[in-house]
């Protein structure tokens, strides 16, 4: 894979803007925003293993639990970024939304925006957020952001469209204090990577990643029962909740709490820690200091870096232009539109 130093942006003498990195995980959003000229001035992440990984790679240890941090103590910044925890809205979680403690962390984003009044923000979450509780949860989020004086844009973007062989659909919410002419990028202009670019040759992979003969035979039997054939390689096999096995030239979305055999390479082995990070766009220079279970969790919670970088770049371009005359943000209060979006995303 093409290497890009994690520290490239911070070595540049002049920065275009400053940003903060909330719910930072292992720093994917930070890498994306540094690639377009940003300087990170504050980071928050409560998970110790993620803090360790973040510190090993960025030389800074994130502040802890954001709920215990006074917004006044956070440095001034141009852009707030955050992938507030998605388990409360995810299709594989309990989908309790604001009834889940993790779901209420959005309100910490709200209080920081209210106190610091940054010029813009970027939030990321699972696409199921749009349809949660029949669209009411998303409607509340949009109304809260609009009441803070932001012009809000949102769109579900797929990692497959941004150079990575991973079908990872996430909603991106962007807001500006001025009504800038922002448009979401629909794809990236760089090289479209394939699984060949991501995966190591099987003979160079540690034996601990390979499935047992029993499990391999079990997979083959299920393929036979489902009348499926292996038509290409490399491939990643994905078994859904109903037991249906899909064979794809790309990876389905990495999941933090998926089983170890949730995604299988060519039906014979699991993804390595490095391969999972590559699927999210992390450079090979990123240090892996955790065990496999933690690496799987961290990669599953990370963002597709090229996708976030493309949106970040579009934000900076928009903010360099003259604001346009404000118009009513119909999407914020049009409940029927949100319900329609819910149906579209449910069928995607």
Secondary structure, DSSP 8 states (H G I E B T S, - for coil): -----TTHHHHSS--SEEEEEES-TTSHHHHHHHHTTEEEEEEB---HHHHHHHHHHHS---B--GGGS-GGGS---SEEEE----TTT-TTS---GGGSTTGGGHHHHHHHHHHH--SEEEEEEEGGGTTGGGGHHHHHHHHHHHHTT-EEEEEEEEGGGGT-SEE-EEEEEEEESS-------SS-SS----HHHH---GGGS-GGGB--HHHHHHHHHHHHHTT----SSS-EEEE-TTS-EEEESSEE---TT--TTSEEETTTEE--HHHHHHHTT--TTS---S-HHHHHHHHHHS--HHHHHHHHHHHHHHHTS--------HHHH-HHHHHHHHHHHHT-
